[in-house]
């Protein structure tokens, strides 16, 4: 889906995590954050809430201690290897959680 858009795959444990995020936000390249646990780095808060602002005619977002340009094409995805993660309500209201382990029948039962 995002392959044609040069999707960058990164882990929070990577030493270049924030630099990669910053570069992708500036250029509108989608990011997949892998192996997320049940808690998230507070540095992700502005991204999850899409806390952008306009300053000097530029669309910006605060990442860490810096205000960086925000490309409207930027998309952010996260995955976990946890089979049954229990996220706090504070996280659940900031993201859309999709359980890919649900079967077609189970999904039909949930929707009907």
URNOR-V186275 format. One record per run of one state. SS is the DSSP state (@ for helix, = for strand, . for the rest). FROM is the first residue (numbers start at 0). TO is the last residue. If there is no record, write none. Layout:
SS FROM TO
SS FROM TO
This chain:
. 0 1
@ 2 4
. 5 6
= 7 10
. 11 15
@ 16 26
. 27 29
= 30 33
. 34 40
@ 41 47
. 48 50
= 51 54
. 55 56
= 57 62
. 63 64
= 65 68
. 69 74
= 75 77
. 78 87
@ 88 91
. 92 102
@ 103 110
. 111 111
